[in-house]
Amino acid sequence: MTIVTRLAEREDNQLPARFARSRRSITTSAMMRTEDFDTWFAARGRAHRFTVERVPLRNLMGWSLEPGSGNIGHHSGRFFRVEGLHVTIGAREWQQPIIVQPEVGILGILAKEFDGVLHFLMQAKMEPGNPRLLQLSPTVQATHSNYTGVHQGADVKYLDYFIDPGQGRVLADVLQSEHGSWFLCKSNRNMIVETTDDLPPDDDFCWLTLGQLGTLLHRDHIVNMDARSVLACAPMAPVEAGAVHSDTDLLSWFTTERARHDVRVRRIPLADVRDWVFTDDDIHHVANRYFRVTGVAVHAGNREVTSWMQPLFEPIGVGLCAFLVHRFGRVPHFLVHARAEGGFLDTVELGPTVQCTPENYAHLPEHERPPFLDLVRHAGADRIRYAAAHSEEGGRFLNATSRFLLVEASEAEATAEPPPGFAWVTPGQLNSLSRHGHYLNVQARTLLAVAGLWSGRL
Amino acid sequence: MTIVTRLAEREDNQLPARFARSRRSITTSAMMRTEDFDTWFAARGRAHRFTVERVPLRNLMGWSLEPGSGNIGHHSGRFFRVEGLHVTIGAREWQQPIIVQPEVGILGILAKEFDGVLHFLMQAKMEPGNPRLLQLSPTVQATHSNYTGVHQGADVKYLDYFIDPGQGRVLADVLQSEHGSWFLCKSNRNMIVETTDDLPPDDDFCWLTLGQLGTLLHRDHIVNMDARSVLACAPMAPVEAGAVHSDTDLLSWFTTERARHDVRVRRIPLADVRDWVFTDDDIHHVANRYFRVTGVAVHAGNREVTSWMQPLFEPIGVGLCAFLVHRFGRVPHFLVHARAEGGFLDTVELGPTVQCTPENYAHLPEHERPPFLDLVRHAGADRIRYAAAHSEEGGRFLNATSRFLLVEASEAEATAEPPPGFAWVTPGQLNSLSRHGHYLNVQARTLLAVAGLWSGRL
């Protein structure tokens, strides 16, 4: 950071208007008509050979169970490991396998103005765990191993914009958590960098406006988790007349939630994890709930490394992530839930109103099921403002599909005192919090991206 | 949080002006003339019997070394423990004793307007480790054990304002870290709550303006660490014409610093910590550097519990915490240092330009000493804008004194490219960050409190 004596404005007040202009470009853009997207996307799908086969966990080449601990690791010592975790949250206590990957990856989207409108460079990328293999990912999606060359593969395209600060103008740059139920303290760097360079075109990349991306977010399995997470961090700063709680009260409520939760975790040998069954094929829960640890073999034509095997976490059942939405004084609010998850670095983060796999609760009576689950499941079509199926990071999770919903709350539901741990918050407040890490979990970020790219009246 | 349909303003735009008015009340106030403070304070010192004696670590009643691990704990299992920590930061690696206290305490200051000026209720409180026993503490300074009654002592006065959200108006409420070199992932809740209640007067408490507190901060050992930390979180929002780096660039630089540091810690049995010597009296480093773990016996007349013994960490030597200060385009900036400390929850936090105990580096050649240490130590009086000695939390640390300095940087020093890990940041930017946890370490917060309560031109 070279020192200049001309001062910068602390905030770029033009930026929200520039994002808003890009959000209004829905059907066409200087680079691609929205109706042409499917043709281009299908062509990218045909252009590459990419096959995924299931492989028994015990037969994963390059990976081994460590003698004694039974932890799963790569022979290079890099990438990630599967270990055991003992979690105590208040009176609840359990053990589970967990992914340990203590390194920061980069999820970066390159932005550029064409005809006065910001466009975002998205990559058509296949991941072995994706239910629909090809999805739109950020321009760069690199693990630390990727960008330090542990793969011994090809260079990551456009990476320099995200690791050399002089190459562009940073619009957002924040460490955000990943799934606290599956990852131990994992975070990735979510970045948006603007460039004015003439960039060489590349077949697997396309420039899209926020309006076009917003449209694609209404379809199933097009925009991948990493892209959704980065888009949630875009500084939209929507203008809102006010909020149910002032920002200070919201932060105070969040601090209370963090202080009142006692979350303790202890890493344990994977072999010692109780209530989980180890077979040659997989590791699964005795009641067949939660997830399985399984393996795949991948053959890819356009990747840094063209074939590999790896473990993946495969959730049992389809998840449900929903915000209840209500307008207070004409300002939309979401009902957030301060969730404790064992893998969070700091006790709780804000998640959707409902975030669970309903099947895991099917055996319980209604009063033991998560608050609002039945309300959301039985909401009529007239109350559903948004519904789409998206999957989680296909490099670690196999067919990890959730239905993401925005469900309108009735006046009575909205004005009732919310249960402890829940609060009504505006999208603008969530967007302000997304500038900082440790506030919003990855599921909330998907729904915040939907809200941020929304066209018209939310 | 009851739901109302009248919306709140997201930010209270009156608040910075109200804080500024309190800051301008320097010599007098509705409650106490500044010149009367010393008389009142001395009287409080005489009012209570409070003695501290050194006791060999092995003879601390109520505390024991656990068989096997050698960890030090209280027989109740509460308060805090001393364990061992193995720290790896990049290529550096060491072991040390560390305080483990995984619970959130409350540091709360009650605020109230008198004659239209905000006053803050400060408590004259003795702590066994304070070099000057009596200091000004927040209204409430309560460990989790305090406020859940593990002491079996008297109630904590005014506590309800900080644990019952309906009792007042929250002005600040944030979890902030404590010393990353001495505590493992410790955080406390820093709160300011405004009330309009008529409060019963109490002998050990007095109402002071920010201007009066700012004056007292210029004197040695009057305002304790907890009070300084809370005052740093007061939402001052100083008006600044701009900054060397925009807020987005600052956050991006901070994210880079966090991502580039690899900090790994592992709890180990205290008995296994290498390079430390265990005697009946204490635990100390083989080279007599860093700190000793020692014990004290306390007899107090006005505390929840009237006599107890406890371990304390006693630093070797006097610390030095200094910001280099420079005006860029007439806006004051501090040179912050992104510091990795083994006990931080998340890799790095922003600290002063220089933060160390110079004696620990006396045996090293200049180029191996911390950047700017010699510059700060040899700065002439004409460059020193602020200098005072303050001590750290006297409930855990014995005679932990540091000199806190603001030292003017020359034009040449300020416009040179700062070394990696350093950046010029305005007090306003630091104040914005102090609304959130994990950004500012406790030493930086002391100097931010000094800046926030500064009268006149910084």
Interface residues (C-beta under 8 A of the other chain):
Chain A: M1 T2 I3 V4 T5 R6 L7 A8 E9 R10 E11 D12 P102 E103 V104 P165 V170 L171 A172 D173 V174 L175 R189 M191 P235 E240 A241 G242 A243 V244 H245 S246 D247 T248 D249 L251 S252 W253 T255 T256 R258 A259 D262 R264 F328 G329 V331 L345 D346 A414 T415 A416 E417 P418 A423 W424 G428 Q429 R435 H436 G437 H438
Chain B: M1 T2 I3 V4 T5 R6 L7 A8 E9 R10 E11 D12 P102 E103 V104 P165 V170 L171 A172 D173 V174 L175 R189 M191 P235 E240 A241 G242 A243 V244 H245 S246 D247 T248 D249 L251 S252 W253 T255 T256 R258 A259 D262 R264 F328 G329 V331 L345 D346 A414 T415 A416 E417 P418 A423 W424 G428 Q429 R435 H436 G437 H438
